[in-house]
Amino acid sequence: MNTLDQASEALEAGNSAEARRVLEELVQSEPDNAEVWKMLFLVLDNPIEKCDCLKQVVRLCPNDARARQKLKKYKAGLEYRS
């Protein structure tokens, strides 16, 4: 089982802390893996960190309309908070 599968299983089991730990290691070793960034987005709570994940997804997959839309919403929310 690869580490992305481990993170997915941890997430499905409700263990978001373990999923986050695995995914944070993965983004260090696989920074160009959009799937890792997408999954990390799911386990984060901090809107700034979530926005950073979406930026990476859009960088890696510029045609991902869903990621672009979410990023737009997060950016708008962060600007509103400032």
C-alpha distance (Angstrom), angle and dihedral (degrees) to the residues before:
residue distance angle dihedral
M1 . . .
N2 3.79 . .
T3 3.78 122.2 .
L4 3.81 93.3 -104.9
D5 3.79 87.5 58.9
Q6 3.81 89.4 48.3
A7 3.79 90.5 52.8
S8 3.79 90.8 47.5
E9 3.80 92.1 50.5
A10 3.81 91.6 47.9
L11 3.79 90.1 50.2
E12 3.81 92.4 48.9
A13 3.82 89.4 49.4
G14 3.80 89.8 54.1
N15 3.79 93.9 -109.6
S16 3.79 98.6 130.0
A17 3.83 92.5 161.0
E18 3.80 91.3 60.6
A19 3.80 91.7 42.9
R20 3.80 89.8 51.5
R21 3.81 92.2 49.0
V22 3.81 91.9 51.7
L23 3.81 93.4 44.1
E24 3.79 93.7 48.6
E25 3.80 88.3 54.7
L26 3.80 90.1 47.7
V27 3.80 95.3 52.7
Q28 3.80 87.4 55.7
S29 3.80 93.5 52.2
E30 3.83 97.4 32.7
P31 3.82 106.9 30.3
D32 3.80 91.7 158.8
N33 3.80 95.4 55.9
A34 3.81 107.1 107.5
E35 3.81 92.5 -169.8
V36 3.80 90.5 60.6
W37 3.82 91.0 51.1
K38 3.81 91.0 48.1
M39 3.77 92.4 51.6
L40 3.81 92.5 44.8
F41 3.81 87.9 54.1
L42 3.81 88.4 59.9
V43 3.81 95.2 56.1
L44 3.79 99.5 43.1
D45 3.79 123.4 95.4
N46 3.79 101.2 -172.2
P47 3.83 111.3 91.5
I48 3.81 92.4 -147.7
E49 3.81 91.4 53.6
K50 3.81 90.4 45.6
C51 3.81 89.3 51.3
D52 3.81 89.9 51.0
C53 3.81 90.0 53.6
L54 3.78 91.5 51.1
K55 3.81 90.6 49.8
Q56 3.80 88.6 56.3
V57 3.80 92.5 48.3
V58 3.81 91.2 50.8
R59 3.81 90.6 46.6
L60 3.79 90.5 52.8
C61 3.82 97.2 37.0
P62 3.81 107.5 27.8
N63 3.81 91.8 174.2
D64 3.82 94.0 56.3
A65 3.80 98.2 115.8
R66 3.79 93.8 -176.8
A67 3.81 92.6 55.2
R68 3.81 90.7 45.9
Q69 3.81 90.8 52.1
K70 3.81 93.1 48.3
L71 3.79 90.6 47.3
K72 3.79 90.5 52.1
K73 3.82 90.2 52.1
Y74 3.81 93.1 47.9
K75 3.79 92.5 47.8
A76 3.80 90.4 50.1
G77 3.80 90.7 49.4
L78 3.79 92.8 48.8
E79 3.80 91.7 49.6
Y80 3.79 89.4 50.3
R81 3.82 90.2 53.6
S82 3.81 93.4 50.6
